[in-house]
Each structure stands twice: as C-alpha cells, then as structure tokens.
Amino acid sequence: MSTGDTLRRFERIVAIFIQLQSKRVVKAEELANRFQVSLRTIYRDIRVLEACGIPLIGEAGIGYSIMDGYRLPPIMFTREEAASFVAADRLMQTFTDKSLGAYHQAAIYKIKAVLSSKDKDWVDAIESQVQIDTSQNPFNQAIPDALHILFDSIADKRQVALGYLAFHSEELSQRVIEPIGVFHENHWWYVLGYCHLRNDYRQFRLDRIQRIERTKARFTRIHGPLDSYREQQSDCQKTVVVLKIESANVKYVRRDFKHFGYVSETEREGYTFMTFHTTEANGFFPRWLLMYGDFVQIVEPESLKDAVRRLMEKVAGHLFRHGS
C-alpha cells in the first residue's frame, strides 16, 4: 500500500470514528455509501477502530454504535470545514426562528473555540463579507420558537396545538397535529403532520401559524418517513401542462420553473418543449405564465389556455380602466 493510500485510509477511519460519535447507531451501508468503498472495506476499518480500544457495539442488521459515555475531545477542523461554518451561520440567521438561531450561535462559538489561531483569523476575515438576503420572512415574528417546538414534538412524539390562518381564510383555525417533519420549499418552511381536525395528513406553512403550544398528549399512531407522505401529496390531482418556448429565451423560464412541477423537456427546431405536472393550473400557474407570454405558447391543456385568456381580460380591464 502506497503512502497516499495509507493516508487516505487513515483519514477515512478517523472520519468513520467521528460519524459514529454523531449518531446513536450507524449502518455499515451508510458508511460505505458516504466513502464510496465496499462493505468489506468498512468492516476492516471497524476492526482497526476496535483494535485501537474504541468500545464499539455491532448488531447484525442494525449497525454500529459506541458504548455510552465514551467520547474523545473534538478533532481540529480543516480550513475547508471552517469555511462551511461561515455559510451555515448566515443561512441559520436567515432561515431559522430566533430560538434555534440562538442555540446555533452558541454552537458556533464552541466550534470556533477549537479552531487553530490561524483558522480563527481566516474565518473572522471572511464572515463579515458573506451576506444572505431574502425578500420573504419564513416565520411569524410573533412566535420566535415555532421551529424549536416542532423539533421537540417530532423527537418526543407529542402533539402540538396550532392556531392557523390559511391563505384563503380570514378566520383562525384551531388544529391539533402530530408533526412528522418540516421542510423548506419555495422560500417557505412547512410542517407536515397528521391533523386531528381533518383526520388526515396536512401541511402547514410556518409563517401562517399564529399560535403554537406543546401538549402532553402522545402521538396516536405510528407515522412513516416524511418523504413518503410528500410523494403521496405530489401524486394528487395534477394537470399535465406542455409549453412551447423559444429556446433563446428558455433561460428566463428556468429561473423558477421547478416551483411549478417541472418534469422534462425536449428540443426541436429552435423551441424547447417543457412538460409540467402541476396542481396550480387554475391557480398561480397562469399568473406565472403571463410573465413570459411574449415567447411562450401553451400546447396543452385547453383549460389552461382558457384560464390565461380570462386572466388577461381581467388584467386589461384593471390596467386600462379610466380613473373616476
């Protein structure tokens, strides 16, 4: 084995050790996928850690864990890892609520404390030069700990009570939900959970939550992973839309096309044919489409053409109406 191979293996074994400390149980398949090596290689690396005196517990079909109470001090971070803290810190300031943001800031101080002096100076030199701005605030400022409460609820499997103001409603709806997970999409945070009012799974936008309270009530059912419910929702009552776009201008449509259910595209004779599966064919999709109306044609469906035509007539009526 060459010196380079030996160093790479050493770095991988150290990284495996750090990952084992980061979770209660880590599967061998997870390690093999991360480091792009075979399971046999992972098994050999695990044996090296055991030979070094690391008290590992391995269960067939479950994974590896480190015996409770065994920890080593943090390993020094690389400059590249320190750079990731700068970006993460700016993202956390923008995209988390005040409660979690404060916890993150405390964690960042601890991380910086173990950096070398040279890397501390390097981080200080660049962090003031990194800015992230967003035109929307993804949280209700009156509820500074909504995300924190939801994280607690998901981990402890306890219900939360919400006062929720839906987009098309002026009345506050009282909900009790069993949160499954949170996700960020199209500039907004959402929580997906089982709603006891609707007796079904629903998603709620966090900035529309007017009140959130922890409860002592446990979850009433076992829920699957977040992805499985989002996939079910994405399959419901979608309209197939095909657009014919001048290829020279398709770059403008690509700025936000994925928000509207983009599926695929093909090129033909100077045009790009884009296919969408959208739930917004009679909602926001026609409004979005009007921004590009000078170089986009609707191939199908006819119902979308009718919706855009009605919207254009309404827009013309408003814009060109003479003042009274």
Secondary structure as GFF3:
##gff-version 3
##sequence-region A 1 324
A	DSSP	alpha_helix	3	22	.	.	.	ID=ss1
A	DSSP	alpha_helix	28	35	.	.	.	ID=ss2
A	DSSP	alpha_helix	39	51	.	.	.	ID=ss3
A	DSSP	beta_strand	56	59	.	.	.	ID=ss4
A	DSSP	beta_strand	63	66	.	.	.	ID=ss5
A	DSSP	alpha_helix	79	95	.	.	.	ID=ss6
A	DSSP	alpha_helix	98	113	.	.	.	ID=ss7
A	DSSP	alpha_helix	117	127	.	.	.	ID=ss8
A	DSSP	alpha_helix	146	156	.	.	.	ID=ss9
A	DSSP	beta_strand	158	164	.	.	.	ID=ss10
A	DSSP	beta_strand	173	185	.	.	.	ID=ss11
A	DSSP	beta_strand	188	195	.	.	.	ID=ss12
A	DSSP	beta_strand	200	205	.	.	.	ID=ss13
A	DSSP	three_ten_helix	206	208	.	.	.	ID=ss14
A	DSSP	beta_strand	209	218	.	.	.	ID=ss15
A	DSSP	alpha_helix	226	234	.	.	.	ID=ss16
A	DSSP	beta_strand	239	246	.	.	.	ID=ss17
A	DSSP	three_ten_helix	247	249	.	.	.	ID=ss18
A	DSSP	alpha_helix	250	253	.	.	.	ID=ss19
A	DSSP	three_ten_helix	257	260	.	.	.	ID=ss20
A	DSSP	beta_strand	262	268	.	.	.	ID=ss21
A	DSSP	beta_strand	271	278	.	.	.	ID=ss22
A	DSSP	alpha_helix	284	290	.	.	.	ID=ss23
A	DSSP	beta_strand	296	300	.	.	.	ID=ss24
A	DSSP	alpha_helix	302	319	.	.	.	ID=ss25
###
